[in-house]
Amino acid sequence: MSSKTRKMLSDWQAPYIQALIAQIDTQSKATLAFWAIDYSQHHILPLWSQRHPEDNRPAEALQAARDWLSGSKKLPQAKPFFLACHNAAKAEEADPVAQAAARAIGQSASTIHSAQHCIGLAFYGALALAYDALGTKAAWSELEAYAGKECERMLEALVAVSVKDEPHPAKIKWFC
């Protein structure tokens, strides 16, 4: 990966990030986890699977999170799968798409532990999709514009599963 290839989006003040945060702040941790896991399953996991069909660590992380949500797995049983997914990302320094995809999946699955992890779907996942579509040599302005549109699709997906007047929204302390 060249030194100019970014590993994630980083502008917390970008309108598409602020719009996501505003909606995230209205929802419960469970709703956020379902959203992040589903979005990752359908849009981000295929990026990883195309490059590493033999490596199931990201898929296993998503399944472990689903198992926790269903009550069939405790958090200590699920965490090793998240760590394995993050290790898969670390091993992909030469492939920004695979690395960002695995990071997005690991963060999405980790939402069951801490709701704020769901924002990793946007910061890593949107960039993975942008790199996949435009290539890592595309101008940052083009990549960011593509990622911004992807974040808008993420927001639409979150709104679609959001609970109106959620009585127990996650109380996230954003450090941005």
JOURVEN-V430424 format. One record per residue. RES is the residue in three letters. SS is DSSP state (h for helix, s for strand, l for the rest). PHI is phi in radians with two decimals (none if undefined). NEAR is the number of other C-alpha atoms within 10 Angstrom. Layout:
RES_SS_PHI_NEAR, RES_SS_PHI_NEAR
//
This chain:
MET_l_none_12, SER_l_-1.23_10, SER_l_-1.14_6, LYS_l_-1.55_9, THR_l_-1.37_13, ARG_l_-1.44_16, LYS_l_-1.61_18, MET_l_-2.84_19, LEU_l_-1.21_20, SER_l_-2.47_13, ASP_l_-1.59_13, TRP_l_-1.10_14, GLN_l_-1.57_10, ALA_l_-1.01_12, PRO_h_-0.95_13, TYR_h_-1.21_21, ILE_h_-1.29_20, GLN_h_-1.11_13, ALA_h_-1.14_14, LEU_h_-1.11_19, ILE_h_-1.05_18, ALA_h_-1.04_12, GLN_h_-1.30_15, ILE_h_-0.97_25, ASP_l_-1.13_18, THR_l_-1.68_20, GLN_l_-2.05_24, SER_l_-1.33_18, LYS_h_-1.03_23, ALA_h_-1.10_16, THR_h_-1.09_22, LEU_h_-1.10_29, ALA_h_-1.14_26, PHE_h_-1.00_21, TRP_h_-1.07_24, ALA_h_-1.11_30, ILE_h_-1.14_29, ASP_h_-1.10_18, TYR_h_-1.10_20, SER_h_-1.08_27, GLN_h_-1.01_17, HIS_h_-1.51_10, HIS_h_-2.01_15, ILE_h_-1.79_27, LEU_h_-0.95_23, PRO_h_-1.02_16, LEU_h_-1.10_22, TRP_h_-1.17_25, SER_h_-1.10_16, GLN_h_-1.11_10, ARG_h_-1.56_12, HIS_l_-2.42_12, PRO_l_-1.08_10, GLU_l_-1.53_8, ASP_l_-1.84_13, ASN_l_-1.65_15, ARG_h_-0.99_23, PRO_h_-1.11_31, ALA_h_-1.09_21, GLU_h_-1.16_17, ALA_h_-1.12_28, LEU_h_-1.11_27, GLN_h_-1.16_17, ALA_h_-1.08_25, ALA_h_-1.16_30, ARG_h_-1.10_20, ASP_h_-1.12_16, TRP_h_-1.12_19, LEU_h_-1.07_16, SER_h_-1.43_10, GLY_l_1.56_10, SER_l_-1.59_11, LYS_l_-2.50_14, LYS_l_-1.51_14, LEU_h_-0.98_16, PRO_h_-1.06_10, GLN_h_-1.35_13, ALA_h_-1.46_23, LYS_h_-0.93_18, PRO_h_-1.02_13, PHE_h_-1.22_23, PHE_h_-1.17_25, LEU_h_-1.12_16, ALA_h_-1.10_18, CYS_h_-1.13_27, HIS_h_-1.12_21, ASN_h_-1.15_17, ALA_h_-1.06_22, ALA_h_-1.12_25, LYS_h_-1.03_15, ALA_l_-1.34_11, GLU_l_-1.88_15, GLU_l_-0.96_15, ALA_l_-1.47_11, ASP_l_-2.22_15, PRO_h_-1.03_23, VAL_h_-1.16_28, ALA_h_-1.10_29, GLN_h_-1.11_25, ALA_h_-1.15_31, ALA_h_-1.11_32, ALA_h_-1.12_33, ARG_h_-1.13_29, ALA_h_-1.06_34, ILE_h_-1.15_33, GLY_h_-1.06_33, GLN_h_-1.18_33, SER_h_-1.07_35, ALA_h_-1.11_36, SER_h_-1.24_28, THR_h_-1.05_26, ILE_h_-1.14_27, HIS_l_-1.48_18, SER_l_-2.55_16, ALA_h_-0.99_26, GLN_h_-1.13_24, HIS_h_-1.10_20, CYS_h_-1.07_27, ILE_h_-1.18_20, GLY_h_-1.08_23, LEU_h_-0.99_29, ALA_h_-1.25_27, PHE_h_-1.11_24, TYR_h_-1.72_28, GLY_h_-1.14_34, ALA_h_-1.11_30, LEU_h_-1.23_29, ALA_h_-1.02_31, LEU_h_-1.15_22, ALA_h_-1.15_23, TYR_h_-1.05_24, ASP_h_-1.11_16, ALA_h_-1.36_13, LEU_h_-1.89_13, GLY_l_1.56_14, THR_l_-1.32_21, LYS_l_-1.60_11, ALA_l_-1.12_14, ALA_l_-1.09_10, TRP_h_-0.99_13, SER_h_-1.08_9, GLU_h_-1.21_12, LEU_h_-1.09_23, GLU_h_-1.16_19, ALA_h_-1.11_12, TYR_h_-1.10_19, ALA_h_-1.10_24, GLY_h_-1.07_22, LYS_h_-1.13_14, GLU_h_-1.14_19, CYS_h_-1.12_23, GLU_h_-1.12_19, ARG_h_-1.17_15, MET_h_-1.08_23, LEU_h_-1.09_21, GLU_h_-1.02_14, ALA_h_-1.16_15, LEU_h_-1.19_21, VAL_h_-1.04_16, ALA_h_-1.10_10, VAL_h_-1.83_13, SER_l_-1.17_18, VAL_l_-1.63_15, LYS_l_-1.14_9, ASP_l_0.92_9, GLU_l_-0.85_12, PRO_l_-1.31_10, HIS_l_-2.29_12, PRO_l_-1.15_18, ALA_l_-1.11_19, LYS_l_-1.76_14, ILE_l_-1.59_14, LYS_l_-1.76_9, TRP_l_-1.35_9, PHE_l_-1.86_6, CYS_l_-2.31_7
//
